[in-house]
Amino acid sequence: MRLLLVEDDEKLIRHLKADLNRAAYAVDVAENGIDGEFQGDEEPYDAVILDLGLPDKPGLEVLKSWRSKGNKVPVIILTARDQWHERVDGLKAGADDYLGKPFHTEELLARLDALIRRRHGHAGEELESAGLRLDADHQEVILPDETRHTLTRTEFRLLQYLMLHPGVILSKTRLTEHVYEGDSDRDSNVIEAYIKRLRKVLGQDLIQTRRGQGYVFGAKDS
Ligand code: CA
């Protein structure tokens, strides 16, 4: 899963990015509203963390602009703790959730995880798909026989994306866009190597190759 963090507080950016990376998210950062709006329109983020107090263009305007253009990316806004009207304005403008500053990273992680799962129609506590469960706290996959396997961050991100899109043909390019940060050296051939590693854990059938098109997760017979 790849996130956009739109925030101008350098210290907060540093801490949050490290915490989010540790939680297996790929994170791009924009430090003002104009760059943030542009990146949010150009790149297929799985969620956005949007501060409202931003230089160049306020977060609320960025959000309104996205929604007016039909950009439905899930957005959590960061508001000042005592500014209840900011939360109301944000929700009215199309925010999916909010968090008052200062906040605990654990709460942000829990809200992000819930938001992304909800967006894909998963209501439970853990992401469950094609007999697999993902334990985000421990970065583990739980197989149908209850055995657990620890995954690397990239493996976790990739499997999470696959599990959220069962039965859909996913090109290597698309997978790359949701697994790697924008400024990283994105070689879509690396995806092949990661798919191979996941197959070793999950068995060969769960992720099928569609020659020249990409991969399909969880569709054994089609
Ligand atoms: Ca700010």
Residues whose N, C-alpha, C, O or C-beta is under 5 A from the ligand:
A	BS01	CA	D8 D51 G53 L54
